[in-house]
């Protein structure tokens, strides 16, 4: 009887530990590595939306959607004259794509690019709702939404399912072109 009780207690402890392991805590700062990993369920100061709510917001045209998925870099060892084509990106129709702006640390030029991109997305209205996203289990959108809050945008929503959740729901996507960077 005691052996069965100890076994039961051990199993309960293991299940409780596994349940806690599935909860990702919000870091104090930005995520600086392992960007494709489970994300927290929350983002202090921002609204977290699922696909159903994101679709309602999108259909109502009451927000600007901002995609922050990184752009694959051109391989450095390509021979001279080799044609390079970026990997295509499809995002939520009407979105502005600000690639590479979800890293934990941004160079001053990228921070400026992100700030100007948000200004364009919000059409100069800092109170406009901004919905930031990339892919599911991607810290880039979490970082970008947190950064938008730090830039003084009070009405920020984070859509953690991103285009993965959007596509799974059978919602439309469109081919995306990134916002030009000053160095392009």
C-alpha positions, 0 to 999 in steps of 0.5 A, a space after each residue: 500500500 505504501 509502495 503504491 502511494 509512493 508511486 502515485 505521488 511520484 507520478 503526480 510530481 512528474 505530471 506537475 513538473 511537465 505541466 509547469 515546463 509547458 508554461 513559458 514565463 515572460 522575460 523581463 527584457 527581450 528574448 536574445 536567442 532561440 527565437 523559434 521556441 515556445 512563447 509565453 501566453 502573455 505580454 505585459 501591456 499588450 493584448 494577446 489575440 488568437 486567430 478568431 479575434 485577429 480575423 475580426 480585427 482584420 475584417 473590421 479594418 480597425 488595426 494595422 497588421 505588422 509582420 516581422 518575420 526575418 528575411 533570409 540573408 543572401 549566402 556570403 559564399 555565392 560566386 560572382 554573378 550568381 542570381 539570388 532570389 529571396 524566399 517568398 513570404 506570404 502574409 496577412 493581406 494589408 500588412 506591412 512587412 518589417 523583416 529582421 525587427 524582432 531580434 532582441 537587440 537591434 542596431 541603431 539603423 534597424 531600430 530606426 527602420 522599425 520605428 519609421 515602419 510603425 509610424 507608417 503602419 499607424 499612419 501617424 496615429 500612435 493610438 491606432 491598434 497595431 497587431 504584430 505577428 510572424 509565425 507560431 512559436 516565434 519570439 520575433 513578434 513577441 519582441 517586436 510587440 514589446 518594443 512597439 510598447 516601449 516606443 509609446 504605442 499604447 494599443 498593441 496586440 500580439 498575434 502569437 499564432 501568426 501566419 501559421 494560425 491564419 493559414 490553418 484557419 483557411 484565411 487568405 494570404 498575399 505575397 509580401 514585399 518588405 518595406 525598403 530599408 534605408 541601405 537598399 
